[in-house]
Amino acid sequence: MAVEGAVHGSYEVNITKKTIVKATEPPPEPHILTLSNLDLLSGRFPVTYFYFYRNNPLVASFTSVVDALKSSLSKTLTHFYPFSGRIIQNQSTNEPEIVCDDTGALFVEARSNIALKELDFYNLNQSLEGKLVSIDNDYPLQIQVTCYTCGGLSITFTFDHALGDASAFSKFLITWSEIAMAKTISCIPDHRRYLRARVPPSYDPWVDQAFVSCTLEEIAKIPMPKISLKRLYYIDASSINKLQRLACMDGSKRTKIEAFSAYIWKVMVRAIDESHPKCKMGWLVDGRTRMCKYPDTMSNYIGNVLSLAFGEASKAELETGGLTDIAKICHDAISKVTNRAHFLDLIDWIECQRPGLMLSRVVLGRAGPALVVSSGRRFPVAELDFGFGSPALGTVCSTIQRIGVGYVNQRPSARGDGSWTVSAIIWPELAAALESDSDRVFQPMTADHLQL
């Protein structure tokens, strides 16, 4: 494939090679995998996970790393064969489907002209798009391995959301790592996509208030209240623990995410126009442990099992309330969707809207200022060793261009000391408010935080 170059100031990334990697043992016959209702709700947009690895002096060369990654990827695709297929629009149903024909995954090799520690880890707009991430819509799975002048590496994994959610992608990455390290794989993936509607479908009216059918034209017209900054932050373990203590001062038990959300929500008030008396916060909720009687029944389910919980509060409530009060609002909102009935209602509602596009009303930008919080506390970071050491950083970012809400994703840092890495897509006023807050919870990510 053709070699490309992308020059951005003094930071240059040159793509040196593109390869199609196929499964070692593809399915005996190509077949169609029909998407579930929750897959249709999640939609089709790229989700990118990016990992950075220090120079390992025991590694022979960049070429040897690339060859080993391709070999282990090929074996991994045997287990995750839909990831090696194509996603096409079925002309009869007017819905996307996965053609499991082993078209292959796109594997990109690249070289940068700087050392890893010189990269701007804070400003993801500057560091990622068009350099470490370039999207080819023909391939649902794309990997780019970039070598730096210091010998360090970055690997970006870009998935089409129709393939699955964070839980599904984590299973894929862990399996790939295990195969690369010649370990016994811990996941036998379940590709059945069996989450179907009841007959006849029925749902509570609340679903109509939270979700809506929409068109591509409506998505193209999503109001974008300056949500354009992509930033990466470091949060110290002591800050996280302090927020949780403050949220639990009334004797209640609040999770770290609930306390963290309460803090952001309170700060967010400073970044909202006076014309908005209220604002919302949302949380992505994984339904795997909620859909079945036994929590592990769906642990290896590959696909999307996500819903959104939303809470609303007035600016006055958020300005005058303490973290205890705001954390309770967060807790109550999340609790409403962490049950089997919620997900069954949502699946049935989607059935009644098909075919077509569906989104949360808030994500469509129709509910005023809002921020969605996603927790990646179970997503592999330090564990993602492909044979050349554990990463210095692992996190997520989307290259999606139109978004009607702010987005914050939390996950453990690779340091293993309780600190967090937080990836954010936010508007300038919110970035300024978070970074200038006297508690200094949000620290712009630097090479020093990553111990490079």
Secondary structure, 3 states (H helix, E strand, C coil): CCCEEEEECCEEEEEEEEEEECCCCCCCCCEEEECCHHHHHHCCCEEEEEEEECCCCCCCCHHHHHHHHHHHHHHHHHHCHHHHCEEEEECCCCEEEEEECCCCEEEEEEEECCCHHHCCCCEHHHHCECCCECCCCCCCEEEEEEECCCCCEEEEEEEEHHHCCHHHHHHHHHHHHHHHCCCCCCCCCECCCCCCCCCCCCCCCHHHHHEEEECHHHHHCCCCCCCCEEEEEEECHHHHHHHHHHHCCCCCCCCHHHHHHHHHHHHHHHHCCCCCCEEEEEEEEECHHHHCCCCCCCCCECCCCEEEEEEEEEHHHHHHCCHHHHHHHHHHHHHCCCCHHHHHHHHHHHHHHCCCEEEECCCCCCCCCEEEEEECCCCCCCCCCCCCCCCCEEEEECCCCCCCCEEEEEEECCCCCCCEEEEEEECHHHHHHHHHCCCCCCEECCCCCCCC
